[in-house]
Amino acid sequence: MEDVFVAGDEVAYAKGAIVSKTVIKKTTGTITLFAFDKGEELSEHSAPYEALVQVLDGKGQITVGGKPHLLEPGNCILLPANVPHAVKAVESFKMMLTMIKG
């Protein structure tokens, strides 16, 4: 990966799968790119850290604390620490997850 890149181009769709690529991994946090094929999902879970999701391509449903949100490219949503959340690909979609551990 070069210094300048297009985030959505760094992770490819795979049929029936969720693909991820770590961009930065530090003790203070991580940035990870995800590509979800249509219908793929991450079941409800929580994390002890705050995070920001930015949708890069397609449409995804992010449920936070039981409330669903339909997100499109350019949309962002905050995931508070210790609040259950889930992700579902309404259509194939890509997102960037920034997790802050500090």
C-alpha positions as CSV (number, residue, x, y, z in Angstrom):
1,M,0.0,0.0,0.0
2,E,1.3,3.4,-0.9
3,D,1.0,6.6,1.1
4,V,-1.9,7.8,-1.0
5,F,-4.6,5.2,-1.7
6,V,-8.3,4.8,-2.3
7,A,-9.6,2.9,0.8
8,G,-12.3,1.0,-1.1
9,D,-9.9,-0.3,-3.7
10,E,-7.7,-1.9,-1.0
11,V,-10.2,-4.7,-0.2
12,A,-12.0,-6.8,-2.7
13,Y,-15.4,-8.5,-2.6
14,A,-15.5,-12.3,-2.4
15,K,-18.7,-14.4,-3.1
16,G,-20.4,-15.4,0.1
17,A,-17.7,-13.9,2.4
18,I,-16.5,-11.0,4.5
19,V,-13.0,-9.9,3.6
20,S,-10.9,-7.7,5.9
21,K,-7.6,-5.9,5.6
22,T,-5.8,-4.2,8.4
23,V,-4.4,-0.8,7.5
24,I,-3.0,0.2,10.9
25,K,-2.6,-1.9,14.0
26,K,-1.2,-0.1,17.1
27,T,-1.7,-0.5,20.8
28,T,-3.8,2.7,20.7
29,G,-6.2,1.5,18.0
30,T,-6.7,0.0,14.6
31,I,-8.0,0.9,11.1
32,T,-9.5,-2.1,9.2
33,L,-11.2,-2.2,5.8
34,F,-14.1,-4.7,5.2
35,A,-15.8,-5.9,2.1
36,F,-19.1,-7.7,2.7
37,D,-20.9,-9.7,0.0
38,K,-24.6,-9.2,-0.1
39,G,-26.4,-10.9,2.8
40,E,-23.3,-11.4,4.8
41,E,-23.3,-10.2,8.4
42,L,-21.5,-9.9,11.7
43,S,-23.9,-11.0,14.5
44,E,-24.5,-8.7,17.5
45,H,-21.4,-8.2,19.6
46,S,-19.8,-5.5,21.7
47,A,-16.3,-4.2,22.1
48,P,-14.7,-2.4,25.1
49,Y,-13.6,0.5,22.8
50,E,-15.2,3.3,20.8
51,A,-15.2,2.9,17.1
52,L,-16.2,4.8,13.9
53,V,-17.6,3.1,10.8
54,Q,-17.4,4.9,7.5
55,V,-19.3,3.3,4.5
56,L,-17.2,3.3,1.3
57,D,-19.4,1.5,-1.2
58,G,-22.8,-0.1,-1.3
59,K,-25.4,-0.3,1.5
60,G,-25.1,-1.8,4.9
61,Q,-27.3,-1.9,8.0
62,I,-25.6,-1.2,11.2
63,T,-27.6,-1.9,14.3
64,V,-26.4,-0.1,17.5
65,G,-28.1,-0.8,20.8
66,G,-31.0,-2.5,19.0
67,K,-31.6,0.5,16.6
68,P,-31.0,-0.3,12.9
69,H,-29.4,2.3,10.6
70,L,-29.2,2.0,6.8
71,L,-25.9,3.5,5.7
72,E,-24.7,4.5,2.2
73,P,-21.3,5.7,0.9
74,G,-20.1,8.7,2.8
75,N,-22.2,7.9,5.9
76,C,-20.5,7.4,9.2
77,I,-21.8,6.0,12.5
78,L,-20.3,5.9,16.0
79,L,-20.2,2.6,17.9
80,P,-20.0,3.4,21.6
81,A,-17.9,1.2,23.9
82,N,-19.7,-1.7,25.4
83,V,-22.9,-1.2,23.4
84,P,-24.0,-4.2,21.3
85,H,-23.9,-3.7,17.5
86,A,-24.3,-5.8,14.4
87,V,-23.5,-5.4,10.7
88,K,-25.4,-6.7,7.7
89,A,-24.8,-6.2,4.0
90,V,-28.1,-5.1,2.4
91,E,-26.2,-5.2,-0.8
92,S,-22.5,-5.8,-1.3
93,F,-20.7,-3.0,0.7
94,K,-17.4,-1.9,2.0
95,M,-16.6,-0.1,5.2
96,M,-13.7,1.3,7.1
97,L,-13.6,0.7,10.9
98,T,-11.5,2.9,13.1
99,M,-11.2,1.6,16.7
100,I,-9.7,3.8,19.4
101,K,-8.3,2.0,22.4
102,G,-7.3,5.0,24.5
